[in-house]
C-alpha cells in the first residue's frame, strides 16, 4: 500500500511507503537470548544515500530483525519506506531504492523495546514541524518516556505511535528555541536513559549520543559523504573509512556544504558504554570503545579459563556467539577446540511448525549435536550468557543424548540478574534465572555437571580495564550488578503504583 502526499515546495513534505503485507518475524519461543536493541545508519552528501543506507543496515541486521525503515531527502521532499521483516525483504530491489531519492538518508533496524511491534512504530519516525521536515532514527530507550508523554498529552500533544522515540519529536516541536539543533538540545535535556540518534532536517543531518554513551554510535567517511552507524562493520560493507566514535554527550551537525560542527551541550560526565556490546551485541568484526570486539571476546574466554578451569576432553562453543570466547578458553587451557554443535543458518522466520512436538523443538532446529565428535567425551560448553536458562538446559540435554560423558557449562559474562532499561529487550527480572537462583540451583536447573561464570572484575580486565572501578564503573553493567547509571522514572513510578494497589480480597474470587 502506498500513501503519497503531493509534491510541495516546502522542505519537509513526505512520501511514505508502508509494506504491511509482510509476515511478523520469527521470534525465539523461549525468549532466552537478550535481543540486540536496534541499529541505525545515516549518510549525507552521498550520491546513492539510500543504497548505502540499505547496505549499512544489512550489516546491522543482527541488531534488529523485526522491522526496517529508510527515510531520504532530495533537497525538497522527504520520502519514507518501512516494512516488517529483514532488510533484504524490503530493500533488495532497485525499485525500492528508487522510491528514496536524494543525497541524504537514514535508516533503522529494530526489535521492539518500548512501544511494541507494528508498522506505526517502525523508524525513522517523521513529522512536519514549523521549521520543516524532521526525521529521527533512535537506538536506545528513554526511561522517563511515559512521564514525559503524559505531560505532553495533557498539554494537547497527539501521538501517532506508541514508541518512546516520538516523545523526542514532540519535545522538539514544543521547544521555543529558534533553531532545530537548539530545539533538539532543549528536548534532550528533559529525557533520561540511553540514545544514539540520527536526525534529518532540511538543513542537514544531526547525530548525537547520550551523555553517558550507553548506546554506540560511530562516524565514517566515504568520499565526500559523512556516515553514521551503530557499528563500524557497517562502514566496511559500504566501503567507508571509520573516522571515530561519536563521543558520549556529543552532537555532530553536518551540513550539505560538508561542514561538520561538534558541540557538547550536556557536560562531560564519566562515560558508561554498555559492556554487553563486547559480550554479545556487536558483530565480532566491529570495533567498540576502541577495541576489536573479536579480540575482546577471545580475551573474555582466556580470563574465563583462568577463573574457571575444567578437566575435560573438548571445548565446545554454543554457536555462534560463544565461538570467540571458546577459542580463547581453549588456547588458555590447552584443551582442543571443536565444533561439537552445528548451527543451521537457514531457520527462517516463516518456518512451518506442523505439530506440537515441532513447536517445542526450536533448539534442535537451530543447533544439532555433532554426535560422532562428542560421544564418550567430557566436554565444556562455552556460551555468552544465560538468561532464562531454558535454552542452556536443552543444549546440555542434547549433548547428553549425543553420548557426551560429562557436560560442563562456562559462561562468558557474569550472571544476568537484572533487567535492562536502556534499549535491550530483556525479560522481567522475575524470569531471569540468576535473579531467582544461586549458582548451585542454577547448575541443577540446566542439568550440567558444573557451572561457572566469569567474574565482573574478570570481564573488565578482559576488555582492557585494570578492574571495575566500584566508585565510578567504566561501563554500564546494570544487567549484572543492578547499579543503574541514570534515574529510572517510569519504572519507579510503576513500582509506586503497584505498591499503592489494595490487596485483592480472596473471597471476591
Legacy VTK file of the C-alpha trace (Angstrom):
# vtk DataFile Version 3.0
C-alpha trace
ASCII
DATASET POLYDATA
POINTS 509 float
0.000 0.000 0.000
1.271 3.475 -0.832
0.370 6.680 0.920
1.756 9.570 -1.096
1.410 13.268 -0.488
1.542 15.663 -3.416
4.772 17.419 -4.370
5.415 20.560 -2.413
7.946 23.378 -2.495
8.060 23.297 1.320
11.010 21.240 2.587
9.626 18.514 4.748
6.711 17.036 2.853
6.989 13.252 2.985
6.037 10.366 0.768
5.600 7.309 2.944
5.659 3.729 1.681
4.458 1.118 4.196
4.886 -2.547 3.334
2.155 -4.017 5.501
1.800 -7.420 3.898
4.955 -9.000 5.317
4.791 -11.680 7.952
5.823 -10.990 11.501
9.415 -12.059 12.247
10.216 -15.451 13.672
10.813 -14.987 17.372
12.601 -17.282 19.783
9.768 -19.064 21.537
11.842 -19.378 24.693
12.799 -15.699 24.798
16.137 -16.974 26.056
18.514 -14.517 24.441
18.941 -10.834 25.152
17.783 -9.194 21.965
20.036 -6.564 20.483
18.329 -3.223 20.929
18.330 -1.583 17.437
20.675 -0.386 14.738
20.881 2.974 12.961
22.685 4.179 9.846
22.809 7.564 8.148
24.501 9.117 5.118
24.703 12.729 3.968
26.251 14.136 0.783
26.285 10.643 -0.729
25.441 10.074 -4.387
23.445 6.927 -3.535
22.483 7.697 0.042
19.567 5.262 0.241
21.507 2.404 -1.365
24.394 2.970 1.044
21.938 3.070 3.940
20.335 -0.209 2.890
23.760 -1.876 2.687
24.726 -0.456 6.055
21.518 -1.693 7.635
22.126 -5.138 6.184
25.423 -5.243 8.092
23.499 -4.250 11.230
20.722 -6.813 10.747
21.841 -8.737 13.849
20.796 -5.736 15.972
17.156 -5.931 14.925
15.177 -8.337 12.781
11.601 -7.273 13.421
11.318 -4.285 11.092
13.302 -1.880 8.958
12.804 1.615 7.569
14.661 4.209 5.478
13.855 7.905 5.033
15.582 10.066 2.420
15.645 13.772 1.480
16.189 15.167 -2.021
16.555 18.825 -1.051
12.843 19.498 -1.213
10.904 16.483 -0.045
11.275 13.607 2.417
10.499 10.039 1.322
9.970 7.024 3.594
9.671 3.299 3.093
9.100 0.963 6.036
8.279 -2.701 6.423
8.216 -5.655 8.761
10.973 -8.194 8.369
14.567 -8.113 7.208
16.431 -5.545 5.148
16.714 -7.873 2.143
12.957 -8.403 2.085
12.298 -4.695 1.848
15.254 -3.015 0.135
16.856 -5.524 -2.233
15.285 -4.184 -5.432
16.203 -1.139 -7.492
12.524 -0.162 -7.398
12.555 0.046 -3.598
15.719 2.156 -3.551
14.327 4.257 -6.409
11.473 5.358 -4.154
14.028 7.025 -1.859
15.882 9.686 -3.886
18.312 12.244 -2.552
21.802 12.728 -1.162
20.759 12.216 2.469
19.171 9.157 4.053
18.836 7.486 7.420
17.635 4.024 8.348
16.796 1.817 11.271
16.503 -1.892 12.088
14.629 -2.748 15.225
13.425 -5.075 17.847
10.558 -3.621 19.807
11.640 -2.486 23.268
9.444 0.433 24.316
6.248 0.678 22.271
5.772 -2.812 20.907
5.571 -4.121 17.375
3.641 -2.716 14.430
4.246 -0.505 11.413
3.350 2.686 13.231
6.429 2.193 15.434
8.847 1.406 12.597
11.542 4.055 12.336
12.747 6.514 11.213
9.790 8.445 12.586
8.865 11.536 10.602
6.981 14.729 11.423
6.411 18.063 9.754
7.369 20.793 12.194
7.068 24.541 11.811
10.676 24.593 10.588
10.128 21.808 8.048
10.544 18.054 7.986
12.102 16.205 10.904
13.033 12.506 10.767
14.679 10.602 13.605
16.198 7.131 13.962
16.823 6.155 17.579
18.746 3.312 19.189
18.164 3.102 22.930
15.383 3.668 25.385
14.007 6.782 27.082
13.447 5.662 30.661
11.133 8.566 31.506
9.157 8.481 28.254
5.841 7.617 29.911
6.101 10.527 32.334
7.026 12.906 29.504
4.291 11.521 27.280
1.624 12.018 29.946
2.717 15.626 30.395
2.720 16.278 26.640
-0.718 14.697 26.164
-2.118 16.817 28.989
-0.918 19.882 27.073
-2.561 18.814 23.831
0.019 16.679 22.013
-1.428 13.916 19.831
0.743 10.828 19.408
0.679 8.666 16.291
2.762 5.784 17.691
3.500 4.101 20.994
7.264 4.447 20.552
9.306 6.386 23.101
11.112 7.998 20.153
8.025 10.036 19.305
8.364 11.780 22.660
11.568 13.378 21.350
9.728 14.710 18.297
7.022 16.309 20.433
9.583 17.858 22.762
11.376 19.351 19.756
8.083 20.591 18.298
7.097 22.366 21.512
10.501 23.904 22.256
10.738 27.697 21.996
14.334 27.838 20.793
14.911 29.338 17.330
16.964 26.639 15.544
16.250 22.934 15.096
19.568 21.990 16.698
18.826 24.119 19.759
15.323 22.656 19.991
16.788 19.163 19.902
19.232 20.047 22.673
16.369 21.544 24.675
14.368 18.324 24.187
17.209 16.019 25.138
17.825 17.909 28.358
14.426 16.603 29.501
14.972 12.944 28.685
16.776 10.294 30.696
18.078 6.955 29.612
20.061 5.917 26.560
20.026 7.165 22.999
22.053 7.225 19.826
20.171 9.443 17.390
20.412 10.224 13.701
18.206 13.181 12.803
17.459 14.591 9.354
16.232 18.142 8.746
16.113 20.326 5.632
19.419 21.850 6.819
21.309 18.548 7.081
21.996 15.682 9.458
22.473 15.665 13.234
23.980 12.720 15.108
24.165 12.582 18.876
24.791 10.190 21.726
23.511 10.232 25.288
25.793 11.883 27.896
26.983 8.524 29.240
27.446 6.972 25.800
25.425 3.909 26.793
24.421 3.172 23.204
27.131 3.097 20.496
27.479 5.431 17.512
30.409 5.884 15.120
31.237 8.293 12.288
32.780 7.409 8.921
33.667 8.923 5.572
33.120 7.707 2.023
34.500 10.238 -0.430
32.608 13.456 0.251
29.913 11.640 2.229
29.750 11.548 6.005
28.221 8.412 7.513
26.980 7.421 10.957
26.260 3.905 12.207
25.738 1.851 15.325
28.789 -0.267 14.490
31.957 0.139 12.451
31.238 -3.059 10.485
28.576 -1.141 8.541
31.328 1.075 7.098
33.315 -1.966 5.968
30.334 -3.191 3.962
29.765 0.121 2.132
33.488 0.788 1.581
33.759 3.688 4.013
36.527 4.651 6.415
35.944 4.713 10.160
36.802 8.175 11.471
36.000 7.852 15.158
33.281 7.259 17.709
30.717 9.946 18.342
31.748 10.883 21.866
29.329 10.476 24.775
27.216 13.612 25.028
28.466 14.913 21.684
26.202 16.354 18.994
27.549 16.465 15.440
25.848 18.664 12.846
26.695 18.015 9.187
25.532 20.446 6.527
25.080 19.927 2.812
28.203 22.049 2.324
30.200 19.342 4.099
30.905 21.391 7.221
30.905 19.381 10.456
30.162 21.146 13.721
30.656 19.456 17.086
29.000 20.669 20.276
28.828 19.136 23.760
25.722 20.590 25.369
25.420 18.064 28.207
28.725 18.440 30.023
31.266 15.632 30.320
30.201 13.053 32.912
32.256 9.837 33.021
31.274 7.595 30.116
29.363 4.351 30.757
29.074 2.453 27.437
27.170 -0.842 27.554
29.630 -3.632 28.362
27.325 -6.194 26.750
28.382 -4.838 23.342
31.693 -6.609 24.000
29.979 -9.775 25.218
27.273 -10.302 22.613
25.555 -7.420 20.834
28.183 -6.128 18.411
29.352 -8.184 15.472
32.779 -9.680 16.203
34.293 -7.822 13.234
33.316 -4.446 14.728
35.298 -2.155 16.984
33.711 -0.898 20.188
35.157 1.516 22.743
38.440 1.465 20.841
38.839 -2.322 20.928
38.281 -5.158 18.475
35.153 -6.992 19.592
36.581 -10.314 18.415
39.786 -9.843 20.388
37.787 -8.755 23.441
35.671 -11.917 23.280
38.740 -14.109 22.939
40.223 -12.338 25.962
36.998 -12.979 27.883
37.375 -16.683 27.118
41.006 -16.589 28.242
40.034 -14.967 31.533
37.184 -17.460 31.968
39.654 -20.352 31.600
41.876 -18.799 34.269
38.984 -18.289 36.675
37.003 -21.460 35.978
39.222 -24.257 34.615
37.692 -27.592 33.717
39.190 -31.073 33.343
37.607 -32.134 30.051
38.485 -33.514 26.613
36.932 -30.822 24.393
35.996 -27.135 24.443
32.724 -26.736 22.534
31.190 -23.328 21.712
27.453 -22.710 21.681
27.298 -21.164 18.196
27.644 -18.580 17.004
28.060 -16.107 19.843
30.118 -18.447 22.018
32.803 -19.132 19.395
35.394 -16.386 20.093
35.251 -16.935 23.868
35.598 -20.697 23.332
38.697 -20.121 21.194
40.219 -18.046 23.993
39.257 -20.669 26.566
40.824 -23.451 24.505
44.029 -21.540 23.847
44.488 -20.697 27.511
43.620 -24.170 28.804
45.354 -26.190 26.100
42.181 -28.244 25.613
41.213 -28.878 21.965
38.562 -26.600 20.452
35.960 -28.497 18.449
32.630 -27.706 16.825
30.574 -30.123 18.864
27.387 -28.257 17.965
26.476 -27.409 14.383
24.148 -24.486 13.841
21.684 -24.250 10.972
21.730 -20.780 9.413
18.547 -21.456 7.454
15.949 -21.479 10.224
13.708 -18.865 8.710
11.186 -16.504 10.202
8.350 -18.312 8.404
9.337 -21.840 9.493
6.306 -24.145 9.300
5.509 -25.897 12.561
3.300 -28.878 11.634
2.817 -30.361 15.097
3.012 -29.666 18.811
6.274 -31.607 19.053
7.809 -29.447 16.335
6.826 -26.310 18.167
8.926 -27.435 21.117
11.999 -28.354 19.084
13.295 -24.855 18.416
16.739 -25.582 19.837
17.201 -28.652 17.634
16.091 -26.706 14.565
18.882 -24.216 15.207
21.508 -26.465 16.859
22.398 -30.109 16.383
24.974 -32.157 18.276
27.990 -33.374 16.322
27.394 -36.874 17.648
30.479 -38.585 16.244
32.708 -35.992 17.895
31.186 -35.686 21.374
30.128 -39.284 22.072
32.077 -40.630 25.030
33.832 -37.311 25.614
33.916 -34.945 28.560
33.038 -31.512 27.170
32.777 -27.942 28.402
30.205 -25.737 26.655
31.039 -22.037 26.299
28.181 -19.562 25.850
27.959 -15.788 26.069
25.197 -15.618 28.693
22.354 -17.382 30.462
19.056 -15.501 30.537
16.084 -17.731 31.406
18.167 -20.888 31.282
15.762 -22.900 29.145
17.983 -22.939 26.051
21.061 -23.838 28.112
19.151 -26.736 29.658
18.072 -28.049 26.243
21.595 -27.816 24.845
23.013 -29.722 27.818
20.331 -32.400 27.322
21.110 -32.540 23.618
24.792 -33.184 24.307
23.976 -35.940 26.794
21.637 -37.554 24.254
24.531 -37.442 21.762
26.597 -39.518 24.180
28.732 -36.921 25.975
30.107 -38.488 29.162
30.239 -35.187 31.095
28.763 -31.800 30.176
30.140 -28.745 31.936
28.999 -25.163 31.279
31.053 -21.941 31.333
29.565 -18.501 30.691
31.462 -15.552 29.180
29.597 -12.974 31.257
28.584 -12.631 34.903
25.094 -13.824 35.897
22.392 -11.710 34.236
20.285 -10.925 37.290
18.727 -7.544 36.438
16.606 -6.136 33.620
17.900 -3.555 31.172
16.079 -0.219 30.857
18.335 1.231 28.163
17.062 -0.346 24.968
17.799 -4.053 25.363
14.807 -6.357 25.280
15.241 -8.383 28.476
12.655 -10.439 30.320
11.241 -9.035 33.527
13.541 -9.727 36.448
11.395 -12.494 37.922
12.054 -14.552 34.776
15.855 -14.183 34.827
17.379 -17.410 36.116
20.160 -15.633 38.034
17.624 -13.393 39.779
15.789 -16.438 41.149
18.535 -18.928 41.900
22.015 -19.158 43.369
24.802 -20.874 41.437
24.217 -24.488 42.516
20.444 -24.427 41.898
21.182 -22.848 38.503
23.511 -25.744 37.715
20.814 -28.185 38.720
18.259 -26.361 36.563
20.341 -26.603 33.375
21.430 -30.154 34.371
25.155 -29.542 33.837
27.915 -31.340 35.734
29.374 -27.960 36.691
28.579 -24.308 36.026
30.700 -21.172 36.310
30.516 -17.549 35.152
33.292 -15.043 34.562
33.586 -12.558 37.425
32.659 -8.915 36.932
36.268 -7.834 37.552
37.475 -10.551 35.196
35.168 -9.229 32.492
36.540 -5.723 32.969
40.120 -6.975 32.767
39.304 -8.881 29.572
38.006 -5.752 27.837
41.084 -3.714 28.674
40.446 -2.279 32.146
42.542 -2.894 35.227
39.480 -3.790 37.300
35.969 -2.468 37.757
36.051 0.923 39.463
33.369 0.404 42.094
33.071 4.134 42.787
32.683 5.019 39.105
32.316 1.962 36.822
33.808 2.362 33.364
30.852 0.641 31.670
27.136 0.270 32.157
26.899 -3.198 33.724
23.493 -2.855 35.383
22.249 -6.163 33.976
24.911 -7.854 36.108
25.208 -5.561 39.125
21.859 -3.757 39.362
23.733 -0.433 39.521
21.849 1.721 37.023
23.730 4.848 35.895
20.610 7.011 35.404
17.267 7.572 37.063
14.502 5.144 36.090
11.486 7.409 36.401
8.908 5.258 34.616
9.965 2.090 36.414
9.961 3.743 39.827
6.536 5.246 39.146
5.160 1.855 38.146
6.603 0.335 41.323
4.929 3.054 43.400
1.579 2.488 41.681
1.853 -1.243 42.259
2.641 -0.671 45.932
-0.439 1.518 46.303
-2.822 -1.074 44.860
-5.082 -2.636 47.514
-4.570 -6.305 48.264
-7.085 -8.478 46.491
-9.859 -9.939 48.632
-9.576 -13.735 48.274
-13.314 -14.046 48.986
-14.047 -11.979 45.880
-12.640 -14.614 43.546
LINES 1 510
509 0 1 2 3 4 5 6 7 8 9 10 11 12 13 14 15 16 17 18 19 20 21 22 23 24 25 26 27 28 29 30 31 32 33 34 35 36 37 38 39 40 41 42 43 44 45 46 47 48 49 50 51 52 53 54 55 56 57 58 59 60 61 62 63 64 65 66 67 68 69 70 71 72 73 74 75 76 77 78 79 80 81 82 83 84 85 86 87 88 89 90 91 92 93 94 95 96 97 98 99 100 101 102 103 104 105 106 107 108 109 110 111 112 113 114 115 116 117 118 119 120 121 122 123 124 125 126 127 128 129 130 131 132 133 134 135 136 137 138 139 140 141 142 143 144 145 146 147 148 149 150 151 152 153 154 155 156 157 158 159 160 161 162 163 164 165 166 167 168 169 170 171 172 173 174 175 176 177 178 179 180 181 182 183 184 185 186 187 188 189 190 191 192 193 194 195 196 197 198 199 200 201 202 203 204 205 206 207 208 209 210 211 212 213 214 215 216 217 218 219 220 221 222 223 224 225 226 227 228 229 230 231 232 233 234 235 236 237 238 239 240 241 242 243 244 245 246 247 248 249 250 251 252 253 254 255 256 257 258 259 260 261 262 263 264 265 266 267 268 269 270 271 272 273 274 275 276 277 278 279 280 281 282 283 284 285 286 287 288 289 290 291 292 293 294 295 296 297 298 299 300 301 302 303 304 305 306 307 308 309 310 311 312 313 314 315 316 317 318 319 320 321 322 323 324 325 326 327 328 329 330 331 332 333 334 335 336 337 338 339 340 341 342 343 344 345 346 347 348 349 350 351 352 353 354 355 356 357 358 359 360 361 362 363 364 365 366 367 368 369 370 371 372 373 374 375 376 377 378 379 380 381 382 383 384 385 386 387 388 389 390 391 392 393 394 395 396 397 398 399 400 401 402 403 404 405 406 407 408 409 410 411 412 413 414 415 416 417 418 419 420 421 422 423 424 425 426 427 428 429 430 431 432 433 434 435 436 437 438 439 440 441 442 443 444 445 446 447 448 449 450 451 452 453 454 455 456 457 458 459 460 461 462 463 464 465 466 467 468 469 470 471 472 473 474 475 476 477 478 479 480 481 482 483 484 485 486 487 488 489 490 491 492 493 494 495 496 497 498 499 500 501 502 503 504 505 506 507 508
